[in-house]
Amino acid sequence: MSRRAMPSPSTPRTDGGQAYLLRQWQQRGLLACLLWPLAALLGGLVAARRWLYQRGWLASERVPAVVLVVGNVVAGGAGKTPTVLAVVDHLRRQGLAVGVVSRGHGRQTQDCREVRPDSLAPEVGDEPLLVQRRTGVPVFVARRRAQAARALLAAYPATRVIVCDDGLQHLALQRDIELCVFDDRGVGNGWLQPAGPLREPWPRAVDLVLHTGAQPAFAGFRARRHLADHAVNALGERRPLEAFQAQAVHALAGIAQPERFFTMLEQAGLVLASRTPLPDHHDFSQGLPEPGAPGALWLCTEKDAHKLWPHWPQAWAVPLVFEPEPAFWAALQVRLDAALSSRPPASHSPSPISHGQQTS
């Protein structure tokens, strides 16, 4: 199969500027201090916007289903999509009709549309496509999550719970439960962008806090994540991960923290002949990387696979296993039962936006 190669193909690529900024956001150094006035301005705008929603001067829409928002307050990936997948699976096992809405980050379309099994990542976004193919539940994308939620309920009126992938700051869609996800970075230096990593001030009231890293920076529930014991190819065939231990492997990942994927592969006993870190949501239609080891077998994340397979179907994807602790599920169930029992009918008029209390 012919392919276009990316520039400097044998050299692992990453965004050095982004990596530098992420390091600066972990401390209150000179750069962060210089940017603090802009962060203070952002803080004022965030507070004013929230106040306008609370006063009802900006419209906040309620839909006739329980809305559970999975998001974060820190820029960059913290494990939101694995959390969404785990929550959807949990709700389905209870017999609840579930749907998912998302903005569809990185897609090249602007409309509101349903994500179908044969959709392409450039049309709907890589994460919504992964959620639909992994879970099989209805998934809709739109720039406004409220519009996506309306479209989902129009097409699937029996839906009881809508999980919003990201959107903690999208106050135009009212929510019943807020789940905030953190990784080992915590809140960094505690400042707002661009002086720090925060999208909005923390702490703030949420219903649940879930830490996806190994070393939580503060109180909250914990989740364990590790690679599955198998890989899958474009045909849906499975192969034990240990079968790759005797082969030259080229690993590539276009996620927020590619090195985390590479480390987990090595912990599984694989020897990586080469590796290519790529920017989050990388578009493989712009060219494919060449592995440093000729003839190496390609391993990628499940998120990358749905974009990579149309151009390189020989690649294998390694799914991520995500397991929140039992206490998290118990706490979520309490809030879910309360929301389902008190859910207003579809004709109920919108009420002011409200938030629950943070759980330690």
C-alpha positions as a Markdown table, in Angstrom:
| # | Residue | x | y | z |
|---|---|---|---|---|
| 1 | Met | 0.0 | 0.0 | 0.0 |
| 2 | Ser | 1.4 | 3.4 | -0.9 |
| 3 | Arg | 1.3 | 6.2 | 1.5 |
| 4 | Arg | 2.5 | 9.7 | 2.1 |
| 5 | Ala | 5.1 | 9.9 | 4.8 |
| 6 | Met | 5.3 | 12.7 | 7.4 |
| 7 | Pro | 8.3 | 14.9 | 7.4 |
| 8 | Ser | 11.4 | 13.5 | 9.2 |
| 9 | Pro | 9.7 | 10.1 | 9.2 |
| 10 | Ser | 12.1 | 8.2 | 11.5 |
| 11 | Thr | 12.2 | 10.9 | 14.2 |
| 12 | Pro | 9.6 | 10.8 | 16.9 |
| 13 | Arg | 7.5 | 13.9 | 16.8 |
| 14 | Thr | 5.9 | 15.9 | 19.6 |
| 15 | Asp | 4.9 | 19.5 | 20.2 |
| 16 | Gly | 7.9 | 20.9 | 22.0 |
| 17 | Gly | 6.2 | 24.2 | 22.6 |
| 18 | Gln | 3.2 | 22.5 | 24.2 |
| 19 | Ala | 5.5 | 20.3 | 26.3 |
| 20 | Tyr | 7.3 | 23.4 | 27.5 |
| 21 | Leu | 4.1 | 25.1 | 28.4 |
| 22 | Leu | 2.8 | 22.1 | 30.3 |
| 23 | Arg | 6.0 | 22.1 | 32.4 |
| 24 | Gln | 5.6 | 25.8 | 33.1 |
| 25 | Trp | 2.0 | 25.2 | 34.2 |
| 26 | Gln | 3.3 | 23.0 | 37.0 |
| 27 | Gln | 5.1 | 25.8 | 38.8 |
| 28 | Arg | 4.7 | 29.5 | 39.4 |
| 29 | Gly | 7.8 | 30.6 | 37.6 |
| 30 | Leu | 8.7 | 33.7 | 35.7 |
| 31 | Leu | 6.6 | 32.9 | 32.6 |
| 32 | Ala | 3.6 | 32.1 | 34.7 |
| 33 | Cys | 3.9 | 35.3 | 36.7 |
| 34 | Leu | 4.2 | 37.3 | 33.5 |
| 35 | Leu | 1.0 | 35.8 | 32.2 |
| 36 | Trp | -0.9 | 36.1 | 35.5 |
| 37 | Pro | -2.6 | 39.4 | 34.5 |
| 38 | Leu | -4.2 | 37.7 | 31.5 |
| 39 | Ala | -5.3 | 34.8 | 33.8 |
| 40 | Ala | -6.9 | 37.3 | 36.2 |
| 41 | Leu | -8.8 | 38.8 | 33.2 |
| 42 | Leu | -10.0 | 35.3 | 32.2 |
| 43 | Gly | -11.1 | 34.7 | 35.8 |
| 44 | Gly | -13.2 | 37.8 | 35.7 |
| 45 | Leu | -14.8 | 36.8 | 32.4 |
| 46 | Val | -15.5 | 33.2 | 33.7 |
| 47 | Ala | -17.1 | 34.6 | 36.8 |
| 48 | Ala | -19.2 | 37.0 | 34.9 |
| 49 | Arg | -20.4 | 34.4 | 32.4 |
| 50 | Arg | -21.4 | 32.0 | 35.2 |
| 51 | Trp | -23.3 | 34.8 | 37.0 |
| 52 | Leu | -25.2 | 35.6 | 33.8 |
| 53 | Tyr | -26.3 | 32.0 | 33.5 |
| 54 | Gln | -27.3 | 31.9 | 37.2 |
| 55 | Arg | -29.4 | 35.0 | 36.7 |
| 56 | Gly | -31.1 | 33.6 | 33.6 |
| 57 | Trp | -29.7 | 36.3 | 31.3 |
| 58 | Leu | -28.0 | 33.7 | 29.3 |
| 59 | Ala | -30.2 | 30.8 | 28.3 |
| 60 | Ser | -29.6 | 27.4 | 29.9 |
| 61 | Glu | -31.7 | 24.6 | 28.5 |
| 62 | Arg | -33.0 | 21.6 | 30.3 |
| 63 | Val | -33.9 | 18.5 | 28.3 |
| 64 | Pro | -36.3 | 15.7 | 29.4 |
| 65 | Ala | -33.5 | 13.2 | 30.4 |
| 66 | Val | -31.0 | 13.0 | 33.2 |
| 67 | Val | -27.8 | 14.8 | 32.0 |
| 68 | Leu | -24.5 | 13.6 | 33.4 |
| 69 | Val | -21.5 | 15.7 | 32.4 |
| 70 | Val | -18.0 | 14.2 | 32.4 |
| 71 | Gly | -15.4 | 16.9 | 32.1 |
| 72 | Asn | -12.4 | 18.5 | 33.7 |
| 73 | Val | -11.1 | 22.0 | 34.7 |
| 74 | Val | -7.6 | 21.4 | 33.4 |
| 75 | Ala | -6.5 | 21.9 | 29.8 |
| 76 | Gly | -5.6 | 18.7 | 28.0 |
| 77 | Gly | -6.6 | 15.1 | 28.3 |
| 78 | Ala | -7.2 | 13.7 | 31.8 |
| 79 | Gly | -9.1 | 10.5 | 31.0 |
| 80 | Lys | -12.6 | 11.9 | 30.2 |
| 81 | Thr | -13.3 | 9.5 | 27.3 |
| 82 | Pro | -12.3 | 6.3 | 29.2 |
| 83 | Thr | -14.5 | 7.6 | 32.0 |
| 84 | Val | -17.4 | 8.1 | 29.6 |
| 85 | Leu | -17.0 | 4.6 | 28.3 |
| 86 | Ala | -17.0 | 3.1 | 31.8 |
| 87 | Val | -20.0 | 5.1 | 32.9 |
| 88 | Val | -22.0 | 4.2 | 29.8 |
| 89 | Asp | -21.2 | 0.5 | 30.3 |
| 90 | His | -22.3 | 0.8 | 33.9 |
| 91 | Leu | -25.6 | 2.4 | 33.0 |
| 92 | Arg | -26.3 | -0.1 | 30.2 |
| 93 | Arg | -25.8 | -3.0 | 32.6 |
| 94 | Gln | -28.5 | -1.5 | 34.7 |
| 95 | Gly | -30.9 | -1.6 | 31.8 |
| 96 | Leu | -31.0 | 2.1 | 31.3 |
| 97 | Ala | -31.4 | 3.6 | 27.8 |
| 98 | Val | -28.3 | 5.8 | 27.5 |
| 99 | Gly | -27.0 | 8.3 | 24.9 |
| 100 | Val | -23.9 | 10.4 | 24.5 |
| 101 | Val | -23.4 | 13.9 | 23.3 |
| 102 | Ser | -20.2 | 15.7 | 22.4 |
| 103 | Arg | -18.8 | 18.6 | 20.5 |
| 104 | Gly | -16.7 | 16.3 | 18.4 |
| 105 | His | -13.4 | 18.0 | 18.8 |
| 106 | Gly | -11.2 | 18.0 | 15.7 |
| 107 | Arg | -14.0 | 17.2 | 13.2 |
| 108 | Gln | -14.2 | 19.1 | 9.9 |
| 109 | Thr | -18.0 | 19.5 | 10.0 |
| 110 | Gln | -20.0 | 22.1 | 11.8 |
| 111 | Asp | -23.5 | 20.6 | 11.8 |
| 112 | Cys | -25.4 | 18.5 | 14.3 |
| 113 | Arg | -25.3 | 14.8 | 13.3 |
| 114 | Glu | -25.5 | 11.3 | 14.6 |
| 115 | Val | -22.3 | 9.2 | 14.9 |
| 116 | Arg | -22.8 | 5.9 | 13.1 |
| 117 | Pro | -20.6 | 2.8 | 12.9 |
| 118 | Asp | -19.5 | 3.8 | 9.4 |
| 119 | Ser | -18.9 | 7.4 | 10.2 |
| 120 | Leu | -15.4 | 8.8 | 9.6 |
| 121 | Ala | -13.4 | 10.6 | 12.3 |
| 122 | Pro | -13.0 | 13.8 | 10.2 |
| 123 | Glu | -16.8 | 14.0 | 10.1 |
| 124 | Val | -17.6 | 13.3 | 13.8 |
| 125 | Gly | -14.4 | 13.4 | 15.8 |
| 126 | Asp | -12.2 | 10.6 | 16.9 |
| 127 | Glu | -13.5 | 10.3 | 20.5 |
| 128 | Pro | -17.3 | 10.2 | 19.6 |
| 129 | Leu | -16.5 | 7.6 | 17.0 |
| 130 | Leu | -14.6 | 5.5 | 19.5 |
| 131 | Val | -17.6 | 5.8 | 22.0 |
| 132 | Gln | -20.1 | 4.7 | 19.4 |
| 133 | Arg | -18.2 | 1.8 | 18.1 |
| 134 | Arg | -17.2 | 0.6 | 21.6 |
| 135 | Thr | -20.6 | 0.9 | 23.2 |
| 136 | Gly | -23.2 | 0.9 | 20.4 |
| 137 | Val | -25.3 | 3.6 | 22.1 |
| 138 | Pro | -26.7 | 6.6 | 20.3 |
| 139 | Val | -24.0 | 9.4 | 20.0 |
| 140 | Phe | -24.7 | 12.9 | 18.6 |
| 141 | Val | -22.2 | 15.7 | 18.0 |
| 142 | Ala | -22.9 | 19.4 | 17.7 |
| 143 | Arg | -21.1 | 22.6 | 18.6 |
| 144 | Arg | -23.9 | 23.2 | 21.1 |
| 145 | Arg | -24.4 | 20.2 | 23.4 |
| 146 | Ala | -28.0 | 21.2 | 24.0 |
| 147 | Gln | -28.7 | 20.9 | 20.3 |
| 148 | Ala | -27.1 | 17.5 | 20.2 |
| 149 | Ala | -29.1 | 16.4 | 23.2 |
| 150 | Arg | -32.4 | 17.6 | 21.5 |
| 151 | Ala | -31.5 | 15.7 | 18.4 |
| 152 | Leu | -30.6 | 12.6 | 20.3 |
| 153 | Leu | -33.9 | 12.6 | 22.2 |
| 154 | Ala | -35.9 | 13.3 | 19.0 |
| 155 | Ala | -34.3 | 10.2 | 17.4 |
| 156 | Tyr | -34.3 | 8.0 | 20.6 |
| 157 | Pro | -37.1 | 9.3 | 22.8 |
| 158 | Ala | -36.8 | 6.4 | 25.3 |
| 159 | Thr | -33.4 | 7.7 | 26.4 |
| 160 | Arg | -33.3 | 8.1 | 30.2 |
| 161 | Val | -29.7 | 9.3 | 30.7 |
| 162 | Ile | -27.5 | 11.5 | 28.5 |
| 163 | Val | -23.8 | 11.4 | 29.1 |
| 164 | Cys | -22.0 | 14.6 | 28.0 |
| 165 | Asp | -18.4 | 13.9 | 26.9 |
| 166 | Asp | -16.7 | 17.1 | 28.1 |
| 167 | Gly | -18.7 | 20.2 | 28.5 |
| 168 | Leu | -18.2 | 21.0 | 32.2 |
| 169 | Gln | -17.9 | 24.7 | 31.2 |
| 170 | His | -20.8 | 24.4 | 28.6 |
| 171 | Leu | -23.5 | 25.9 | 30.9 |
| 172 | Ala | -26.0 | 26.3 | 28.1 |
| 173 | Leu | -27.0 | 22.6 | 28.8 |
| 174 | Gln | -28.3 | 22.1 | 32.3 |
| 175 | Arg | -27.1 | 19.1 | 34.1 |
| 176 | Asp | -28.1 | 16.9 | 37.0 |
| 177 | Ile | -24.7 | 15.3 | 37.8 |
| 178 | Glu | -21.2 | 16.8 | 37.3 |
| 179 | Leu | -18.2 | 14.5 | 37.3 |
| 180 | Cys | -14.8 | 16.1 | 37.2 |
| 181 | Val | -11.8 | 14.1 | 36.1 |
| 182 | Phe | -8.2 | 14.7 | 37.1 |
| 183 | Asp | -4.9 | 13.0 | 36.3 |
| 184 | Asp | -1.6 | 13.1 | 38.1 |
| 185 | Arg | -1.1 | 16.8 | 37.1 |
| 186 | Gly | -3.8 | 17.8 | 39.6 |
| 187 | Val | -4.5 | 21.5 | 39.1 |
| 188 | Gly | -0.9 | 22.3 | 38.3 |
| 189 | Asn | 0.2 | 25.7 | 39.7 |
| 190 | Gly | -3.5 | 26.5 | 40.5 |
| 191 | Trp | -3.7 | 29.4 | 38.1 |
| 192 | Leu | -6.0 | 30.0 | 35.1 |
| 193 | Gln | -4.9 | 29.9 | 31.5 |
| 194 | Pro | -2.6 | 31.2 | 30.1 |
| 195 | Ala | -0.6 | 31.4 | 33.4 |
| 196 | Gly | -1.7 | 27.9 | 34.4 |
| 197 | Pro | -3.7 | 24.9 | 33.2 |
| 198 | Leu | -7.1 | 25.8 | 34.7 |
| 199 | Arg | -10.1 | 26.5 | 32.5 |
| 200 | Glu | -12.0 | 27.9 | 35.5 |
| 201 | Pro | -11.1 | 28.3 | 39.2 |
| 202 | Trp | -10.7 | 25.3 | 41.4 |
| 203 | Pro | -12.1 | 24.2 | 43.8 |
| 204 | Arg | -15.6 | 24.6 | 42.7 |
| 205 | Ala | -18.8 | 22.6 | 43.5 |
| 206 | Val | -19.2 | 19.3 | 41.6 |
| 207 | Asp | -20.9 | 16.1 | 42.5 |
| 208 | Leu | -18.0 | 13.7 | 42.0 |
| 209 | Val | -14.2 | 13.8 | 41.6 |
| 210 | Leu | -12.4 | 11.0 | 39.9 |
| 211 | His | -8.6 | 10.7 | 39.7 |
| 212 | Thr | -7.3 | 8.6 | 36.8 |
| 213 | Gly | -3.6 | 8.8 | 37.6 |
| 214 | Ala | -1.5 | 6.8 | 40.1 |
| 215 | Gln | -0.8 | 9.7 | 42.5 |
| 216 | Pro | -3.9 | 11.8 | 43.2 |
| 217 | Ala | -3.1 | 15.4 | 44.2 |
| 218 | Phe | -6.1 | 15.7 | 46.5 |
| 219 | Ala | -9.2 | 13.9 | 47.7 |
| 220 | Gly | -11.5 | 12.1 | 45.4 |
| 221 | Phe | -12.3 | 8.7 | 44.0 |
| 222 | Arg | -9.7 | 6.7 | 42.2 |
| 223 | Ala | -9.6 | 4.7 | 39.0 |
| 224 | Arg | -7.2 | 2.1 | 37.7 |
| 225 | Arg | -6.3 | 1.9 | 34.1 |
| 226 | His | -4.2 | -0.6 | 32.2 |
| 227 | Leu | -3.9 | -2.1 | 28.7 |
| 228 | Ala | -6.1 | -5.0 | 27.7 |
| 229 | Asp | -4.4 | -8.4 | 27.3 |
| 230 | His | -5.1 | -8.3 | 23.6 |
| 231 | Ala | -4.9 | -6.2 | 20.5 |
| 232 | Val | -7.5 | -5.8 | 17.7 |
| 233 | Asn | -7.1 | -5.1 | 14.0 |
| 234 | Ala | -9.3 | -3.4 | 11.4 |
| 235 | Leu | -11.2 | -6.6 | 10.8 |
| 236 | Gly | -12.1 | -7.0 | 14.5 |
| 237 | Glu | -9.7 | -9.9 | 15.0 |
| 238 | Arg | -8.0 | -10.3 | 18.4 |
| 239 | Arg | -4.5 | -11.3 | 19.1 |
| 240 | Pro | -2.9 | -11.8 | 22.6 |
| 241 | Leu | -0.7 | -8.9 | 23.5 |
| 242 | Glu | 2.1 | -11.3 | 24.6 |
| 243 | Ala | 2.2 | -12.5 | 21.0 |
| 244 | Phe | 3.9 | -9.2 | 20.1 |
| 245 | Gln | 6.7 | -9.7 | 22.5 |
| 246 | Ala | 8.8 | -11.6 | 20.0 |
| 247 | Gln | 8.3 | -9.0 | 17.2 |
| 248 | Ala | 9.7 | -5.6 | 16.3 |
| 249 | Val | 7.1 | -3.2 | 17.4 |
| 250 | His | 6.6 | 0.4 | 16.3 |
| 251 | Ala | 4.3 | 2.2 | 18.8 |
| 252 | Leu | 2.5 | 5.5 | 17.9 |
| 253 | Ala | 0.0 | 7.5 | 19.9 |
| 254 | Gly | -1.8 | 10.8 | 19.1 |
| 255 | Ile | -3.2 | 11.4 | 22.6 |
| 256 | Ala | -2.6 | 14.0 | 25.3 |
| 257 | Gln | 0.3 | 12.1 | 26.9 |
| 258 | Pro | 1.7 | 9.6 | 24.3 |
| 259 | Glu | 4.5 | 8.4 | 26.7 |
| 260 | Arg | 1.9 | 7.0 | 29.0 |
| 261 | Phe | 0.8 | 4.5 | 26.3 |
| 262 | Phe | 4.5 | 3.6 | 25.4 |
| 263 | Thr | 5.2 | 3.0 | 29.1 |
| 264 | Met | 2.2 | 0.7 | 29.5 |
| 265 | Leu | 3.3 | -1.3 | 26.4 |
| 266 | Glu | 6.8 | -1.8 | 27.9 |
| 267 | Gln | 5.2 | -2.8 | 31.3 |
| 268 | Ala | 3.3 | -5.5 | 29.3 |
| 269 | Gly | 6.6 | -7.0 | 28.2 |
| 270 | Leu | 6.9 | -5.5 | 24.7 |
| 271 | Val | 10.2 | -4.1 | 23.4 |
| 272 | Leu | 9.5 | -1.0 | 21.4 |
| 273 | Ala | 11.9 | -0.8 | 18.4 |
| 274 | Ser | 10.6 | 2.7 | 17.7 |
| 275 | Arg | 7.9 | 5.0 | 18.8 |
| 276 | Thr | 6.2 | 8.1 | 17.5 |
| 277 | Pro | 4.4 | 10.6 | 19.8 |
| 278 | Leu | 1.9 | 12.7 | 18.0 |
| 279 | Pro | -0.3 | 15.7 | 18.9 |
| 280 | Asp | -3.6 | 14.9 | 20.5 |
| 281 | His | -6.3 | 14.2 | 17.8 |
| 282 | His | -3.7 | 13.8 | 15.1 |
| 283 | Asp | -5.1 | 13.6 | 11.6 |
| 284 | Phe | -3.4 | 10.7 | 9.7 |
| 285 | Ser | -4.9 | 11.8 | 6.4 |
| 286 | Gln | -2.1 | 14.4 | 6.3 |
| 287 | Gly | 0.6 | 11.7 | 6.1 |
| 288 | Leu | 1.7 | 8.6 | 8.0 |
| 289 | Pro | 4.9 | 8.2 | 10.1 |
| 290 | Glu | 7.6 | 5.8 | 9.1 |
| 291 | Pro | 8.8 | 3.5 | 11.9 |
| 292 | Gly | 12.5 | 3.6 | 12.8 |
| 293 | Ala | 12.7 | -0.2 | 12.5 |
| 294 | Pro | 12.0 | -1.5 | 9.0 |
| 295 | Gly | 9.2 | -4.0 | 8.9 |
| 296 | Ala | 8.1 | -3.3 | 12.4 |
| 297 | Leu | 4.5 | -4.1 | 13.3 |
| 298 | Trp | 2.4 | -1.1 | 14.2 |
| 299 | Leu | 0.7 | -0.8 | 17.6 |
| 300 | Cys | -1.5 | 2.2 | 18.4 |
| 301 | Thr | -4.2 | 3.3 | 20.8 |
| 302 | Glu | -7.8 | 2.5 | 20.2 |
| 303 | Lys | -8.6 | 6.2 | 19.8 |
| 304 | Asp | -6.0 | 6.5 | 17.0 |
| 305 | Ala | -7.0 | 3.3 | 15.3 |
| 306 | His | -10.3 | 4.6 | 13.9 |
| 307 | Lys | -8.3 | 7.3 | 12.1 |
| 308 | Leu | -5.3 | 5.2 | 11.2 |
| 309 | Trp | -7.1 | 2.1 | 9.8 |
| 310 | Pro | -8.5 | 3.8 | 6.6 |
| 311 | His | -4.9 | 4.6 | 5.7 |
| 312 | Trp | -3.0 | 1.7 | 7.2 |
| 313 | Pro | -5.3 | -1.2 | 8.0 |
| 314 | Gln | -2.3 | -3.4 | 9.0 |
| 315 | Ala | -2.0 | -1.6 | 12.4 |
| 316 | Trp | -3.2 | -3.2 | 15.6 |
| 317 | Ala | -4.9 | -1.3 | 18.4 |
| 318 | Val | -4.6 | -2.0 | 22.1 |
| 319 | Pro | -7.7 | -1.2 | 24.1 |
| 320 | Leu | -7.5 | 0.6 | 27.4 |
| 321 | Val | -9.2 | -1.1 | 30.5 |
| 322 | Phe | -10.5 | 1.6 | 32.9 |
| 323 | Glu | -11.8 | 0.5 | 36.3 |
| 324 | Pro | -13.1 | 3.1 | 38.8 |
| 325 | Glu | -13.1 | 1.9 | 42.4 |
| 326 | Pro | -16.4 | 0.4 | 43.8 |
| 327 | Ala | -17.0 | 3.3 | 46.1 |
| 328 | Phe | -17.2 | 5.6 | 43.0 |
| 329 | Trp | -20.0 | 3.5 | 41.5 |
| 330 | Ala | -21.9 | 3.5 | 44.8 |
| 331 | Ala | -21.6 | 7.3 | 45.1 |
| 332 | Leu | -22.7 | 7.8 | 41.5 |
| 333 | Gln | -25.6 | 5.5 | 42.0 |
| 334 | Val | -27.0 | 7.5 | 44.9 |
| 335 | Arg | -27.0 | 10.7 | 42.7 |
| 336 | Leu | -28.3 | 8.9 | 39.7 |
| 337 | Asp | -31.2 | 7.4 | 41.6 |
| 338 | Ala | -32.1 | 10.8 | 43.0 |
| 339 | Ala | -32.0 | 12.4 | 39.6 |
| 340 | Leu | -34.1 | 9.7 | 38.0 |
| 341 | Ser | -36.8 | 9.8 | 40.7 |
| 342 | Ser | -37.2 | 13.6 | 40.6 |
| 343 | Arg | -36.8 | 14.1 | 36.9 |
| 344 | Pro | -39.3 | 16.6 | 35.6 |
| 345 | Pro | -41.5 | 15.7 | 32.6 |
| 346 | Ala | -40.6 | 17.0 | 29.1 |
| 347 | Ser | -43.0 | 19.9 | 29.4 |
| 348 | His | -41.2 | 21.2 | 32.6 |
| 349 | Ser | -39.9 | 24.7 | 32.0 |
| 350 | Pro | -36.1 | 25.3 | 32.4 |
| 351 | Ser | -34.9 | 26.0 | 35.9 |
| 352 | Pro | -31.8 | 28.0 | 37.0 |
| 353 | Ile | -28.6 | 26.1 | 36.6 |
| 354 | Ser | -27.4 | 24.4 | 39.8 |
| 355 | His | -24.5 | 22.2 | 40.9 |
| 356 | Gly | -24.1 | 19.6 | 43.6 |
| 357 | Gln | -21.4 | 19.5 | 46.3 |
| 358 | Gln | -17.9 | 18.2 | 45.9 |
| 359 | Thr | -17.4 | 14.6 | 47.2 |
| 360 | Ser | -14.2 | 13.8 | 48.9 |
